[in-house]
Structures are given as structure tokens and as C-alpha cells.
């Protein structure tokens, strides 16, 4: 007779808030409220977050966790008191893979950035006495993953964060209060805005082809390729891309080679394990198409169309960090993004994505032959969906 295995039936509970930020959702924690093994980087933290989200899941549904079975909803955020002078809070983002035991810490989430200032206030990391009772609270956020500053403008009403309002965001069903987010000097980490020093490059991908591209390191490292060179139009919706296994594999192979060219990895094997960065996106001049909601996006309403991949799938709207990269690339003459524009030097651009449109702006300047982006700006919204505790099996501790 086999030995009976002793099973620990208890679970631990951890304070958390479940937020929608922009077109993403994630589980937010205060670092000091995490289990002791998860309060510092390492396997203990990763194991805890994987279990919270419900990964790895071979069924790709994340039924036994808080994840929503998409890259947009398989996300975690940890906030802590500021480590940098002149800031109000530290923000660390973890992108959790769905079918693998991987938490990717290599980049930021621009959409969830919209919720960070609100969470910092609502969780008590910022003293409400220091904030306006009514009006706009300015929260300076240190983005730990990429060592950059984000400034969030949080509306306040009667001493509380205002979450409801009439601001509409394509990809989000209901209106909410507008949050303006500024990404300061958004080139990722210490990297150059143009990693190769060129506004356009040739990307050779063995067995697939040679592509004209722009490699942009702003918001999140992104490779932009003209849609036609990939055999695409720029009007694709999720179903057309995500159900085409051959196309997905081709795009992933191109992305991995771009990762090498950008200097983010040393081998293709390393690139295959780093799905969160860089992003791959394809662009085309403005055209009329039907968004995923069924509404018509008219050519006259937009400056160009963009589609971007996130964790191996076409994003249902647009990642906030990739929108920063779009704004930066649009502001630099000669990039494949700028080439698509009707007006080559506008302070902001409106692009079409699968769910509708988004307007972003960037301040670009050239100094001694080098392009720099002072900041990129966009409007998002955020609100708490649920607050309380998440529970995980005690055996993780």
C-alpha cells in the first residue's frame, strides 16, 4: 500500500485590488503586504504571482486564478514607497505568461500605468492630506522596470479618487474619469531611442525575407514594419491573426530577429523566452475599416493604422507602452511610421487599432544628430473592479 500523502488544506490571504487600467486589467499589491517570500525579486515572488494569476495553464484559460486568459489580463503590479527623490511611489510591473511558468519583468505596462497613481492614493501609500480635496492630484511615479518617470494626473472629488466620468476609450465598454499620463524621457532604461542609430533598418530573417523597419526604444522596445511587407493591410482584427498559426509563427520569428538587432538579447533562444519585449507592430496609411465593435473607423478620422502583437497574440486594442513608441516614431522624420502620416510634423497623431482609435502626442527634438523624446502624453482611465484579498495555497510560503 502506498504511503498516504499529507495535504495542507489551508490558504493564505493577501490584500490586493483588481484594477482596470486603460484596456488592461491586473492585480495590484503593496510590496509590504506581500508574503515574506514575495517581497523581494526571485523565485518566491514569481511563484506567488503565477499562482495568483493561474499560470502556467495548459488549457490557456487561467480558470484557477485571477488572469483573464489574454495578455491584457494576465498582469500584476507591485507598489512601494519611492526609492528615488522627487517621486511619490515605486511601480514594478510583472507580465505573467499564460501557458508557461514565466513572469516577464523586462518592460512596463502603459495601460496599467493609468491605475498606479490611483492605487497609490487608495491604498494609503500617499497621504491624502497632501492632495487636493477637489481638482487634480499630480502623482510622480518611478517605473522600476525601465528606470523612468511617469506623471499621472488623477482627478479628485471630495477627497477621494474620482473614477466615474464621461471619458470614452475605445476598447473599454463604459466611460470613466479621464487620467492624463505623461511618460517622461521614455526611451527604455539607458538605451538609445534608436538602438542602431538609424531611423530605418533592413531586417534579414532567414527563410522569411528582408524587411524595411524602424527600431524604436520608447515606452517599450518596438519594431515597426510596413504592413504590406508582411502581406498584411493594417486593418486586421484579432480573429484573422490569432487563428492563423502560420502567421503567428512568422511574426514571432521576425520579432525574435528584431530583438537580436536591437541588442536586447544575445541569442534567438533568449529572445524566445522574452516574449514581453520587444513588441512587433505593422503600420499602413490611414484607411477605412470596421472595428471589432462593428463601428466604422473612417479614413478621414485617423492619421494611420497600427496593429501590434502582445505575448504572441494580436492585441485587442493597443498597449499603452506601444502607443508611446508609436508617438515617438511618428515624431521622427523618415521612420516607417512617419512615412504613413498625412501630416509629417503634427504635435499628436490619431491611429486606428482593432477596437477603434487613440490619440497620442510626443515632444521630439534632434541634438547633434541624435533624436530624443522629452515626453509622450496620452489619456486613459482606470477604476477598481474589486478589492479585498487574493488567496493562494499556503504551501507556496
C-alpha positions as CSV (number, residue, x, y, z in Angstrom):
1,X,0.0,0.0,0.0
2,X,1.4,3.4,-1.0
3,X,2.1,5.9,1.7
4,X,-0.6,8.4,2.3
5,X,0.4,12.0,1.3
6,X,-0.3,14.7,3.9
7,X,-2.2,17.6,2.3
8,X,-2.1,21.1,3.7
9,X,-5.7,22.4,3.1
10,X,-5.1,25.9,4.3
11,X,-4.7,29.0,2.1
12,X,-3.1,32.4,2.9
13,X,-4.8,35.6,2.0
14,X,-3.1,38.7,0.7
15,X,-4.5,42.2,0.5
16,X,-5.0,43.2,-3.2
17,X,-7.0,45.3,-5.6
18,X,-8.1,44.2,-9.0
19,X,-8.0,47.2,-11.4
20,X,-8.8,48.1,-14.9
21,X,-6.2,50.5,-16.3
22,X,-6.8,51.6,-19.9
23,X,-7.5,48.5,-21.9
24,X,-5.8,46.1,-19.4
25,X,-6.6,44.5,-16.1
26,X,-4.3,43.5,-13.3
27,X,-3.9,42.5,-9.7
28,X,-2.3,45.3,-7.6
29,X,-0.3,44.8,-4.4
30,X,1.6,46.8,-1.8
31,X,5.1,45.3,-1.5
32,X,4.9,45.4,2.3
33,X,1.7,43.4,2.3
34,X,3.1,40.5,0.2
35,X,4.0,37.2,1.8
36,X,7.6,37.5,3.1
37,X,9.0,35.3,0.2
38,X,7.5,37.6,-2.4
39,X,8.7,40.9,-1.0
40,X,12.0,40.7,-3.0
41,X,12.8,39.6,-6.6
42,X,13.3,35.9,-7.1
43,X,11.6,32.5,-7.5
44,X,9.4,33.1,-4.4
45,X,7.9,36.2,-5.9
46,X,7.4,34.7,-9.3
47,X,5.8,31.5,-7.9
48,X,3.4,33.6,-5.8
49,X,2.3,35.8,-8.8
50,X,2.0,32.8,-11.1
51,X,-0.4,31.2,-8.6
52,X,-2.4,34.4,-8.1
53,X,-3.0,34.7,-11.9
54,X,-3.5,31.0,-12.5
55,X,-0.4,30.1,-14.6
56,X,1.0,28.1,-16.1
57,X,-2.2,26.7,-17.6
58,X,-2.0,24.1,-20.4
59,X,-5.7,24.9,-21.1
60,X,-4.8,28.6,-21.6
61,X,-7.9,29.7,-19.6
62,X,-6.5,30.6,-16.2
63,X,-9.6,29.2,-14.6
64,X,-7.9,28.7,-11.2
65,X,-6.6,32.2,-10.9
66,X,-7.3,35.9,-11.4
67,X,-6.0,36.0,-15.0
68,X,-8.4,36.5,-17.9
69,X,-6.6,34.3,-20.5
70,X,-5.2,37.1,-22.5
71,X,-2.0,39.2,-22.4
72,X,-4.1,42.2,-21.5
73,X,-5.5,40.5,-18.3
74,X,-2.5,38.4,-17.2
75,X,-0.8,41.2,-15.3
76,X,0.5,42.1,-11.9
77,X,1.7,45.3,-10.2
78,X,3.7,45.9,-7.0
79,X,3.9,49.3,-5.5
80,X,6.3,50.5,-2.8
81,X,7.4,53.8,-1.2
82,X,9.6,55.8,-3.5
83,X,13.3,54.9,-3.9
84,X,14.0,58.0,-5.9
85,X,14.0,61.6,-4.7
86,X,11.2,63.7,-6.2
87,X,8.8,60.8,-6.6
88,X,5.7,59.6,-4.7
89,X,5.8,55.8,-5.4
90,X,7.7,53.0,-7.0
91,X,5.9,50.9,-9.6
92,X,7.0,47.4,-10.6
93,X,5.2,45.5,-13.4
94,X,5.1,41.8,-14.0
95,X,3.7,40.3,-17.2
96,X,2.6,36.8,-16.4
97,X,2.7,34.2,-19.2
98,X,-0.4,32.1,-19.6
99,X,0.9,28.7,-20.6
100,X,4.4,28.9,-19.1
101,X,5.8,29.4,-15.6
102,X,7.3,32.8,-16.6
103,X,6.9,36.3,-15.1
104,X,8.5,38.8,-17.5
105,X,10.0,41.8,-15.8
106,X,11.6,43.3,-18.9
107,X,9.2,46.2,-19.6
108,X,6.4,48.4,-18.4
109,X,2.6,48.3,-19.0
110,X,1.4,51.7,-20.2
111,X,-2.3,50.9,-19.7
112,X,-1.9,49.9,-16.1
113,X,0.3,52.9,-15.5
114,X,-3.0,54.9,-15.6
115,X,-4.1,53.0,-12.4
116,X,-0.9,53.3,-10.5
117,X,-1.4,56.8,-9.2
118,X,-5.0,56.0,-8.1
119,X,-3.8,52.8,-6.3
120,X,-1.0,54.7,-4.6
121,X,-3.7,57.0,-3.1
122,X,-6.4,54.5,-2.4
123,X,-4.0,52.0,-0.7
124,X,-2.5,54.6,1.6
125,X,0.9,54.9,0.0
126,X,0.3,58.6,-0.5
127,X,-1.1,60.7,2.4
128,X,-4.4,62.1,1.2
129,X,-3.7,65.2,3.4
130,X,-1.1,66.2,0.9
131,X,-3.5,66.0,-2.0
132,X,-6.2,68.5,-3.2
133,X,-9.7,67.7,-1.9
134,X,-11.0,68.6,-5.3
135,X,-9.2,69.1,-8.6
136,X,-6.1,67.2,-10.0
137,X,-3.6,65.3,-7.9
138,X,-0.2,65.0,-9.5
139,X,1.5,61.7,-8.8
140,X,5.1,61.2,-9.8
141,X,5.8,57.5,-10.4
142,X,9.2,55.8,-10.6
143,X,8.8,53.0,-13.1
144,X,11.2,50.4,-11.7
145,X,11.3,48.0,-14.7
146,X,12.7,50.7,-17.1
147,X,14.0,53.3,-14.6
148,X,11.8,56.1,-15.9
149,X,9.4,58.7,-14.5
150,X,5.7,58.7,-15.2
151,X,3.5,61.6,-14.2
152,X,-0.2,60.7,-13.6
153,X,-2.9,63.4,-13.3
154,X,-5.5,61.9,-11.0
155,X,-8.9,63.6,-10.7
156,X,-10.1,64.1,-7.0
157,X,-13.6,64.7,-5.7
158,X,-14.4,65.3,-2.1
159,X,-11.1,63.9,-1.0
160,X,-11.3,60.7,-3.0
161,X,-10.1,59.5,-6.3
162,X,-12.8,60.2,-9.0
163,X,-13.3,57.0,-11.0
164,X,-16.6,57.7,-12.9
165,X,-16.9,60.2,-15.7
166,X,-17.7,60.7,-19.3
167,X,-14.3,60.0,-20.9
168,X,-14.6,57.2,-23.5
169,X,-11.8,55.0,-24.5
170,X,-12.1,52.6,-27.5
171,X,-11.6,49.1,-26.3
172,X,-13.4,49.8,-23.0
173,X,-17.1,49.4,-22.9
174,X,-18.1,52.1,-20.3
175,X,-17.0,55.7,-19.8
176,X,-15.0,56.8,-16.8
177,X,-12.9,59.7,-15.5
178,X,-10.1,60.8,-17.7
179,X,-6.5,60.3,-16.4
180,X,-3.7,62.1,-18.3
181,X,-0.5,60.1,-18.3
182,X,2.9,61.6,-19.2
183,X,5.8,59.3,-19.9
184,X,9.0,61.3,-19.3
185,X,12.1,60.7,-21.4
186,X,10.5,57.4,-22.4
187,X,13.5,55.7,-24.1
188,X,13.6,52.3,-22.3
189,X,16.2,52.3,-19.5
190,X,19.6,53.6,-20.5
191,X,19.1,52.6,-24.2
192,X,19.1,54.9,-27.1
193,X,15.9,55.9,-28.7
194,X,17.2,54.5,-32.0
195,X,19.2,51.4,-30.9
196,X,21.0,51.2,-34.3
197,X,21.3,54.9,-34.7
198,X,19.2,54.7,-37.9
199,X,15.6,55.8,-38.5
200,X,15.1,52.8,-40.8
201,X,16.9,49.5,-41.0
202,X,16.9,46.3,-43.0
203,X,15.9,43.3,-41.0
204,X,17.1,40.0,-42.6
205,X,15.1,37.0,-41.4
206,X,16.4,33.7,-42.8
207,X,13.7,31.7,-44.6
208,X,11.2,34.5,-44.4
209,X,12.6,37.7,-46.0
210,X,14.2,41.1,-45.6
211,X,12.0,43.8,-44.2
212,X,12.3,47.6,-44.0
213,X,11.7,48.5,-40.4
214,X,12.2,51.1,-37.7
215,X,13.5,50.0,-34.4
216,X,12.2,52.3,-31.6
217,X,13.1,52.2,-28.0
218,X,10.4,54.4,-26.3
219,X,7.8,53.3,-23.9
220,X,8.7,49.7,-24.8
221,X,11.2,48.5,-27.4
222,X,9.2,48.0,-30.7
223,X,9.9,47.0,-34.2
224,X,7.7,48.7,-36.8
225,X,7.3,47.2,-40.3
226,X,5.2,48.3,-43.2
227,X,2.1,46.1,-43.3
228,X,2.4,45.3,-47.0
229,X,5.9,43.8,-46.5
230,X,4.3,41.2,-44.1
231,X,1.5,40.5,-46.5
232,X,-1.0,42.4,-44.3
233,X,-3.1,45.5,-44.6
234,X,-3.2,47.1,-41.2
235,X,-6.9,46.6,-40.8
236,X,-6.7,43.1,-39.3
237,X,-8.8,42.1,-36.3
238,X,-7.9,39.6,-33.7
239,X,-9.7,36.6,-35.2
240,X,-7.9,36.9,-38.6
241,X,-4.5,36.9,-36.9
242,X,-4.8,34.8,-33.8
243,X,-6.3,31.9,-35.6
244,X,-3.6,31.8,-38.2
245,X,-0.9,29.7,-36.7
246,X,1.5,30.1,-39.7
247,X,1.2,33.9,-39.5
248,X,1.7,33.9,-35.7
249,X,4.9,31.8,-36.1
250,X,6.2,34.0,-38.8
251,X,5.6,37.2,-36.8
252,X,7.3,35.7,-33.7
253,X,10.3,34.7,-35.8
254,X,10.6,38.2,-37.1
255,X,10.2,39.6,-33.6
256,X,13.0,37.4,-32.3
257,X,15.4,38.6,-35.0
258,X,14.5,42.2,-34.3
259,X,15.3,41.5,-30.6
260,X,18.8,40.5,-31.7
261,X,19.2,43.5,-33.9
262,X,18.1,45.9,-31.1
263,X,20.7,44.4,-28.8
264,X,18.1,43.2,-26.3
265,X,19.3,39.6,-26.3
266,X,22.4,37.7,-27.4
267,X,20.6,34.6,-28.9
268,X,17.4,33.7,-30.5
269,X,16.8,31.2,-27.7
270,X,16.9,34.0,-25.2
271,X,14.5,36.0,-27.4
272,X,12.0,33.2,-27.4
273,X,12.0,33.3,-23.6
274,X,11.5,37.1,-23.5
275,X,8.0,37.5,-25.0
276,X,7.1,40.8,-23.5
277,X,9.8,42.8,-25.3
278,X,10.3,43.9,-27.9
279,X,6.8,44.3,-29.5
280,X,6.3,43.8,-33.2
281,X,3.8,46.1,-35.0
282,X,2.8,46.8,-38.5
283,X,1.7,50.1,-39.9
284,X,0.0,51.5,-43.0
285,X,-1.5,54.8,-44.2
286,X,-5.0,55.6,-43.0
287,X,-7.8,53.5,-44.4
288,X,-11.5,52.9,-43.6
289,X,-12.2,49.6,-41.7
290,X,-14.7,48.1,-39.3
291,X,-13.5,47.9,-35.7
292,X,-14.1,44.9,-33.5
293,X,-17.2,46.6,-32.0
294,X,-18.7,46.9,-35.5
295,X,-18.4,50.6,-35.7
296,X,-16.7,52.1,-38.8
297,X,-13.4,53.8,-38.4
298,X,-13.2,56.3,-41.2
299,X,-10.0,57.1,-43.1
300,X,-10.6,60.8,-42.6
301,X,-10.6,60.4,-38.7
302,X,-7.1,58.9,-38.4
303,X,-3.6,59.5,-39.5
304,X,-2.5,55.9,-39.9
305,X,-3.4,52.4,-38.9
306,X,-1.3,50.2,-36.5
307,X,-1.6,46.6,-35.3
308,X,0.7,45.2,-32.5
309,X,1.4,41.8,-31.0
310,X,1.4,41.2,-27.3
311,X,2.7,37.9,-25.9
312,X,2.3,36.2,-29.2
313,X,-1.2,37.4,-30.0
314,X,-2.7,40.4,-31.7
315,X,-3.7,42.9,-29.1
316,X,-7.4,43.8,-29.0
317,X,-6.6,47.5,-28.9
318,X,-3.2,48.9,-28.3
319,X,-0.7,48.6,-25.4
320,X,-0.1,51.9,-23.7
321,X,3.7,51.5,-24.0
322,X,3.4,50.6,-27.7
323,X,1.3,53.8,-28.1
324,X,4.3,55.7,-26.7
325,X,6.5,54.1,-29.2
326,X,4.1,55.0,-32.0
327,X,4.1,58.6,-30.9
328,X,7.9,58.7,-30.8
329,X,8.3,57.1,-34.2
330,X,5.6,59.3,-35.7
331,X,7.6,62.4,-34.5
332,X,10.8,61.4,-36.2
333,X,11.1,62.1,-39.9
334,X,11.9,59.1,-42.1
335,X,10.6,56.3,-39.9
336,X,8.2,53.8,-41.4
337,X,5.6,55.2,-39.0
338,X,6.2,58.8,-40.0
339,X,6.1,57.8,-43.7
340,X,2.5,56.7,-43.3
341,X,1.3,60.1,-42.0
342,X,-0.8,62.5,-43.9
343,X,0.9,65.4,-42.0
344,X,4.5,64.7,-41.2
345,X,5.1,67.1,-38.3
346,X,2.0,67.2,-36.1
347,X,2.2,67.5,-32.3
348,X,-0.1,64.4,-31.9
349,X,-1.3,61.6,-34.1
350,X,-4.5,59.6,-34.1
351,X,-4.1,56.0,-35.1
352,X,-6.6,53.2,-35.8
353,X,-6.3,50.0,-33.9
354,X,-8.6,46.9,-33.7
355,X,-11.0,48.4,-31.2
356,X,-11.1,52.0,-32.6
357,X,-8.8,54.9,-32.4
358,X,-6.3,56.5,-30.0
359,X,-4.6,59.9,-29.9
360,X,-1.0,60.2,-28.6
361,X,1.5,63.0,-28.6
362,X,5.3,63.2,-28.3
363,X,7.8,66.0,-28.0
364,X,10.7,65.2,-30.3
365,X,14.0,67.0,-30.7
366,X,17.2,66.4,-32.6
367,X,20.5,67.3,-31.0
368,X,23.9,66.7,-32.6
369,X,22.3,64.1,-34.9
370,X,20.6,62.2,-32.1
371,X,16.8,62.1,-31.7
372,X,15.3,62.4,-28.2
373,X,11.8,62.4,-26.9
374,X,11.2,64.7,-23.9
375,X,7.8,63.1,-23.1
376,X,4.8,61.3,-24.6
377,X,1.3,62.0,-23.5
378,X,-2.0,60.1,-23.7
379,X,-5.3,59.9,-21.9
380,X,-6.6,56.7,-20.3
381,X,-9.0,55.8,-17.5
382,X,-8.9,53.4,-14.6
383,X,-11.1,52.1,-11.8
384,X,-11.2,49.5,-9.1
385,X,-13.1,46.4,-10.1
386,X,-12.7,44.5,-6.8
387,X,-10.8,44.9,-3.6
388,X,-10.1,42.7,-0.6
389,X,-7.8,39.6,-0.6
390,X,-6.5,37.1,-3.0
391,X,-5.9,33.6,-1.7
392,X,-3.2,31.1,-2.6
393,X,-2.3,27.8,-1.2
394,X,-0.1,28.1,2.0
395,X,2.4,25.6,0.6
396,X,3.8,28.5,-1.5
397,X,5.1,30.1,1.7
